[in-house]
Amino acid sequence: MQLAEILPNARLLNAADKLHLIRVLATDMDDGESASPLEHGRIYRLASPRFEDGAAKALLRELAAGQAS
């Protein structure tokens, strides 16, 4: 079965059934093969401008420039 065949029916579900479907699919993925190169349970560090020197000042400068134009 193709995704294009499933989506129209899935969109007709009420909110509770959509959430149930999401849970079922997520559980199936967790039990099956990996859908991404990320490893379950591993901690990954993400770059964040919050910890970069001068990032806030640069962001404010860009926001001000965007509002001026």
FIKE-817624 format. One record per atom (N, C-alpha, C, O): atom name; residue number from 1; x, z, y; residue in three letters. Coordinates in steps of 0.2 Angstrom, whole numbers, plus 2048, in hexadecimal, padded with zeros to 3 digits. Example, Ala and Ser with C-alpha at 12.3 -4.5 7.8 and 13.67 -1.06 7.14 Angstrom:
BEGIN
R:N:1:842:827:7E4:ALA
R:CA:1:83E:827:7EA:ALA
R:C:1:842:827:7F0:ALA
R:O:1:847:82A:7EF:ALA
R:N:2:840:823:7F5:SER
R:CA:2:844:824:7FB:SER
R:C:2:840:827:800:SER
R:O:2:843:828:806:SER
//
This chain:
BEGIN
R:N:1:804:800:7FA:MET
R:CA:1:800:800:800:MET
R:C:1:804:800:806:MET
R:O:1:80A:803:806:MET
R:N:2:803:7FC:80B:GLN
R:CA:2:806:7FC:811:GLN
R:C:2:804:800:817:GLN
R:O:2:7FE:802:817:GLN
R:N:3:808:802:81B:LEU
R:CA:3:806:807:821:LEU
R:C:3:801:804:825:LEU
R:O:3:7FC:807:827:LEU
R:N:4:801:7FD:826:ALA
R:CA:4:7FB:7FA:82A:ALA
R:C:4:7F5:7FB:827:ALA
R:O:4:7EF:7FB:82A:ALA
R:N:5:7F4:7FC:820:GLU
R:CA:5:7EE:7FD:81D:GLU
R:C:5:7EC:804:81D:GLU
R:O:5:7E6:805:81D:GLU
R:N:6:7F0:809:81E:ILE
R:CA:6:7EF:810:81E:ILE
R:C:6:7ED:812:825:ILE
R:O:6:7E8:816:826:ILE
R:N:7:7F0:810:82A:LEU
R:CA:7:7EF:812:831:LEU
R:C:7:7E8:812:833:LEU
R:O:7:7E6:817:836:LEU
R:N:8:7E5:80D:833:PRO
R:CA:8:7DE:80D:835:PRO
R:C:8:7D9:812:832:PRO
R:O:8:7D5:815:836:PRO
R:N:9:7DA:814:82C:ASN
R:CA:9:7D6:819:829:ASN
R:C:9:7D9:820:82B:ASN
R:O:9:7D5:824:82C:ASN
R:N:10:7DF:821:82C:ALA
R:CA:10:7E2:827:82E:ALA
R:C:10:7E0:829:835:ALA
R:O:10:7DF:82E:837:ALA
R:N:11:7DF:824:839:ARG
R:CA:11:7DD:825:840:ARG
R:C:11:7D6:827:841:ARG
R:O:11:7D3:82A:846:ARG
R:N:12:7D2:826:83B:LEU
R:CA:12:7CB:828:83B:LEU
R:C:12:7CA:82F:839:LEU
R:O:12:7C4:832:83A:LEU
R:N:13:7CF:832:837:LEU
R:CA:13:7CF:839:834:LEU
R:C:13:7CE:83E:83A:LEU
R:O:13:7D0:83C:840:LEU
R:N:14:7CA:843:839:ASN
R:CA:14:7CA:848:83E:ASN
R:C:14:7D1:84C:83F:ASN
R:O:14:7D5:84B:83B:ASN
R:N:15:7D1:850:844:ALA
R:CA:15:7D8:853:846:ALA
R:C:15:7DA:857:840:ALA
R:O:15:7E0:857:83E:ALA
R:N:16:7D6:85B:83D:ALA
R:CA:16:7D8:860:838:ALA
R:C:16:7DB:85C:832:ALA
R:O:16:7E0:85D:82F:ALA
R:N:17:7D7:856:830:ASP
R:CA:17:7DA:852:82A:ASP
R:C:17:7E0:84E:82C:ASP
R:O:17:7E4:84D:828:ASP
R:N:18:7E1:84C:832:LYS
R:CA:18:7E7:849:834:LYS
R:C:18:7ED:84E:834:LYS
R:O:18:7F2:84C:831:LYS
R:N:19:7EC:854:836:LEU
R:CA:19:7F1:859:835:LEU
R:C:19:7F3:85A:82D:LEU
R:O:19:7F9:85B:82B:LEU
R:N:20:7EE:85B:829:HIS
R:CA:20:7EF:85B:822:HIS
R:C:20:7F3:856:81F:HIS
R:O:20:7F7:857:81B:HIS
R:N:21:7F1:850:821:LEU
R:CA:21:7F5:84A:81F:LEU
R:C:21:7FC:84A:821:LEU
R:O:21:800:848:81D:LEU
R:N:22:7FD:84C:827:ILE
R:CA:22:804:84D:82A:ILE
R:C:22:808:852:825:ILE
R:O:22:80E:851:823:ILE
R:N:23:805:858:824:ARG
R:CA:23:808:85D:81F:ARG
R:C:23:809:85A:818:ARG
R:O:23:80F:85B:816:ARG
R:N:24:805:856:816:VAL
R:CA:24:806:853:80F:VAL
R:C:24:80B:84E:80F:VAL
R:O:24:810:84F:80B:VAL
R:N:25:80C:84A:814:LEU
R:CA:25:811:845:814:LEU
R:C:25:818:848:816:LEU
R:O:25:81D:846:813:LEU
R:N:26:818:84D:81A:ALA
R:CA:26:81E:851:81B:ALA
R:C:26:821:854:815:ALA
R:O:26:827:854:814:ALA
R:N:27:81C:857:811:THR
R:CA:27:81E:85B:80B:THR
R:C:27:821:856:806:THR
R:O:27:826:857:802:THR
R:N:28:81D:850:805:ASP
R:CA:28:820:84B:801:ASP
R:C:28:827:848:803:ASP
R:O:28:82B:847:7FE:ASP
R:N:29:828:848:809:MET
R:CA:29:82F:846:80C:MET
R:C:29:834:84B:80A:MET
R:O:29:839:849:808:MET
R:N:30:832:851:80B:ASP
R:CA:30:837:857:80A:ASP
R:C:30:839:857:802:ASP
R:O:30:83E:859:801:ASP
R:N:31:834:855:7FE:ASP
R:CA:31:835:855:7F7:ASP
R:C:31:839:84F:7F4:ASP
R:O:31:83C:84F:7EF:ASP
R:N:32:838:84A:7F8:GLY
R:CA:32:83B:843:7F6:GLY
R:C:32:842:842:7F9:GLY
R:O:32:845:847:7FA:GLY
R:N:33:843:83C:7F9:GLU
R:CA:33:84A:83A:7FB:GLU
R:C:33:84A:83B:803:GLU
R:O:33:845:83B:806:GLU
R:N:34:850:83B:805:SER
R:CA:34:851:83D:80C:SER
R:C:34:84F:836:811:SER
R:O:34:851:831:80F:SER
R:N:35:84C:838:816:ALA
R:CA:35:849:832:81A:ALA
R:C:35:84E:831:820:ALA
R:O:35:84E:82D:824:ALA
R:N:36:853:836:821:SER
R:CA:36:858:835:826:SER
R:C:36:85F:838:823:SER
R:O:36:85F:83B:81E:SER
R:N:37:864:836:827:PRO
R:CA:37:86B:839:825:PRO
R:C:37:86C:840:826:PRO
R:O:37:871:843:825:PRO
R:N:38:867:843:82A:LEU
R:CA:38:867:84A:82B:LEU
R:C:38:866:84E:825:LEU
R:O:38:862:84D:820:LEU
R:N:39:86A:854:824:GLU
R:CA:39:869:858:81E:GLU
R:C:39:865:85E:820:GLU
R:O:39:865:861:825:GLU
R:N:40:860:85F:81B:HIS
R:CA:40:85B:865:81B:HIS
R:C:40:85F:86B:81C:HIS
R:O:40:863:86D:818:HIS
R:N:41:85D:870:821:GLY
R:CA:41:860:876:821:GLY
R:C:41:866:877:825:GLY
R:O:41:869:87C:826:GLY
R:N:42:869:871:827:ARG
R:CA:42:870:871:82A:ARG
R:C:42:86E:872:832:ARG
R:O:42:869:86F:834:ARG
R:N:43:873:875:835:ILE
R:CA:43:872:876:83D:ILE
R:C:43:876:870:840:ILE
R:O:43:87C:86F:83F:ILE
R:N:44:873:86D:845:TYR
R:CA:44:877:867:848:TYR
R:C:44:877:869:850:TYR
R:O:44:872:86B:853:TYR
R:N:45:87D:868:853:ARG
R:CA:45:87E:86A:85A:ARG
R:C:45:87C:864:85E:ARG
R:O:45:87E:85E:85C:ARG
R:N:46:878:865:863:LEU
R:CA:46:876:85F:867:LEU
R:C:46:879:860:86E:LEU
R:O:46:879:866:871:LEU
R:N:47:87B:85B:871:ALA
R:CA:47:87D:85B:878:ALA
R:C:47:877:85C:87D:ALA
R:O:47:872:85A:87C:ALA
R:N:48:879:861:881:SER
R:CA:48:873:862:886:SER
R:C:48:876:863:88D:SER
R:O:48:87C:866:88E:SER
R:N:49:873:860:892:PRO
R:CA:49:876:860:899:PRO
R:C:49:876:867:89C:PRO
R:O:49:879:869:8A1:PRO
R:N:50:872:86C:898:ARG
R:CA:50:872:873:89B:ARG
R:C:50:879:876:89B:ARG
R:O:50:87A:87A:89F:ARG
R:N:51:87D:874:896:PHE
R:CA:51:884:877:895:PHE
R:C:51:889:873:898:PHE
R:O:51:88F:875:898:PHE
R:N:52:888:86D:89B:GLU
R:CA:52:88D:869:89E:GLU
R:C:52:88E:86A:8A5:GLU
R:O:52:889:86B:8A9:GLU
R:N:53:894:86B:8A7:ASP
R:CA:53:896:86C:8AE:ASP
R:C:53:893:867:8B3:ASP
R:O:53:895:861:8B2:ASP
R:N:54:890:869:8B8:GLY
R:CA:54:88D:864:8BD:GLY
R:C:54:887:860:8BB:GLY
R:O:54:885:85C:8BF:GLY
R:N:55:884:861:8B5:ALA
R:CA:55:87F:85D:8B3:ALA
R:C:55:879:85E:8B7:ALA
R:O:55:875:859:8B9:ALA
R:N:56:877:864:8B9:ALA
R:CA:56:871:866:8BD:ALA
R:C:56:872:862:8C4:ALA
R:O:56:86D:860:8C6:ALA
R:N:57:878:863:8C7:LYS
R:CA:57:879:860:8CD:LYS
R:C:57:878:858:8CD:LYS
R:O:57:875:855:8D1:LYS
R:N:58:87B:855:8C7:ALA
R:CA:58:87A:84E:8C6:ALA
R:C:58:873:84C:8C5:ALA
R:O:58:870:847:8C8:ALA
R:N:59:86F:850:8C2:LEU
R:CA:59:868:84F:8C0:LEU
R:C:59:864:84F:8C7:LEU
R:O:59:860:84B:8C8:LEU
R:N:60:865:854:8CB:LEU
R:CA:60:862:855:8D1:LEU
R:C:60:863:84F:8D6:LEU
R:O:60:85F:84D:8D9:LEU
R:N:61:869:84D:8D6:ARG
R:CA:61:86B:847:8DA:ARG
R:C:61:868:841:8D8:ARG
R:O:61:865:83D:8DC:ARG
R:N:62:867:840:8D1:GLU
R:CA:62:864:83A:8CF:GLU
R:C:62:85C:83A:8D0:GLU
R:O:62:859:835:8D2:GLU
R:N:63:859:840:8D0:LEU
R:CA:63:852:841:8D1:LEU
R:C:63:851:840:8D9:LEU
R:O:63:84C:83C:8DA:LEU
R:N:64:855:842:8DD:ALA
R:CA:64:854:841:8E4:ALA
R:C:64:855:83A:8E6:ALA
R:O:64:851:837:8EA:ALA
R:N:65:85A:836:8E3:ALA
R:CA:65:85B:82F:8E4:ALA
R:C:65:855:82B:8E1:ALA
R:O:65:853:826:8E5:ALA
R:N:66:852:82D:8DC:GLY
R:CA:66:84C:82A:8D9:GLY
R:C:66:846:82B:8DE:GLY
R:O:66:841:826:8DE:GLY
R:N:67:845:831:8E1:GLN
R:CA:67:83F:832:8E5:GLN
R:C:67:840:82E:8EC:GLN
R:O:67:83B:82D:8EF:GLN
R:N:68:846:82D:8EE:ALA
R:CA:68:848:82A:8F4:ALA
R:C:68:846:823:8F4:ALA
R:O:68:845:820:8F9:ALA
R:N:69:847:820:8EE:SER
R:CA:69:846:818:8EE:SER
R:C:69:83F:817:8EC:SER
R:O:69:83D:811:8EC:SER
//
